[in-house]
Amino acid sequence: MSVRVRFAPSPTGYLHIGGARTALYSYLFARGHGGKYILRIEDTDLERSKREFEEVQIEDLNWLGITHDEGPDVGGDFGPYRQSERTQMYIDIAWQLVKEGKAYPCFLTSTELEELAAKAESEKIAPHTYHTKYRDLDPTEAKKKIDAGEEYVIRFKNPGKTWTFKDLVRGEVTFPVDMVGDWVIIRSNGMPVYNYCCVIDDWKMEMTHVMRAEEHLNNTCRQLMLYEALGAKVPEFAHVSLLVGEDRQKLSKRHGATSVKQYRDENYLPDAINNYLCLLGWSHPEEKDIFDVRALGETFSMNRFSKSPALYDIQKLNFFNSHYLRALTGNDLVTHIEKSIHASSPFHKQTAQWKTTCCELIKEKIQLASEANTFMPLFFEKTPSEADDQLKEALAWETTPAIREYLKSELSKATGEYLSVDTVNAWMDHIKKELKIKGKPLFMGTRAVLTGQCHGPDLQILVSLTPIELLRQRV
């Protein structure tokens, strides 16, 4: 049987960056083994699930290039791909399990459950110890209660044994016999629970592998029970490491941006995000940090996964983004940066060649496209920034007034809208040879006069992109 792997998000919010990593791993594994990558929407939480979240999640995945072979928007042979559209199947199978004596209707009320929980706490035992009151109720009596309108759930009968499986990341995992009790598979509102319907779906959709976060590891205990009861083949599981913040706690909003939509809105490069995410729990066999994720193929293997929590470092992500940004050229570079330049900036009114030269100039100095805005005053404002102590010092050097007077004279004779790089180079040579100013006083002094800053991108190109009239105002 060919490899079939799924990513199954809940549309209760935006796609979490950790979810994107799981989707990426599933996608890479499927592609590397010539298999299918499936998107399934787990929307049984009727109150919180929203179609608009589903749509944004799909947009985010497509933006990352993680495209699915089957799913709610593209169809396939194993649909429907929304759990809310498969509810009757879950209910029918649950009642079949009841008929086979593997599940039962439970009529415990909320009050009774609270009392049993309190009793269990006082006796220092697991609450599920007392959830078996209706386990062996005669089916005829159960039907009478249901017909009378009594509220109930359907519980799965724990066979009462130890469960062991081999995880592709963590090795052999064993769950103790008393880890869970008779667990609910159908809620009182008629909706299935996660651990029940995901097993039904993975079975019916013929999934061969399930890749998911470590936090789902304990869910596997209940799911193994159900696979056995259904006589279904158990897929191979791979529970990847947890993503944590700098405080070593599970990654959450307190650590900063956690949704893919936020990074998309902030104009990060998807290749940078994919490259970084790929390394959060997996390592390249050649120990590479920078690589084309989509070209991994069979190189992406399970034996490269780490069990240890993966530290999510936004600064490292920004480093990856800067690498991929610098690799952009021409129209691709301009298109990317232009999206982040403030709408009111004169940048948008410049010629295509000016924009290209400008973006090539500043891309070496930024990690994110949005940082390009900090350089715009250099090209369009008389006073690009407030004078700091270093600038004041450079302007006060005894050599700087001579530089200023020379540049003022040359600018007064300049024609056209912009200078050429050759002209700026000629001016620098004159200052060096004729005014006898060299080294730091030459380069920093000239920059201080012409740009109002002591540091920045290549001076000659920068000046050639600045209107002559603005340069006259500065000197």
Secondary structure, 3 states (H helix, E strand, C coil): CCCEEEECCCCCCCCEHHHHHHHHHHHHHHHHCCCEEEECECCCCCCCCCHHHHHHHHHHHHHHCCCCCEECCCECCCCCCEHHHCHHHHHHHHHHHHHCCCEEEECCCHHHHHHHHHHHHHCCCCHHHHCCCCCCCCHHHHHHHHHCCCCCEEEECCCCCCEEEEECCCEEEEECCCCCCCCEEECCCCCECHHHHHHHHHHHCCCCEEEEEHHHCCHHHHHHHHHHHHCCCCCEEEEECCEECCCCCECCHHHCCCEHHHHHHCCCCHHHHHHHHHCCCECCCCCCCCCCHHHCHHHCCHHHECCCCEECCHHHHHHHHHHHHHCCCHHHHHHHHHCCCCCCCHHHHCCHHHHHHHHHHHHHHCCCHHHHHHHHHHHHCCCCCCCCHHHHHHHHCCCHHHHHHHHHHHHHHCCCCCCCHHHHHHHHHHHHHCCCCCHHHHHHHHHHHHHCCCCCCCHHHHHHCCCHHHHHHHC
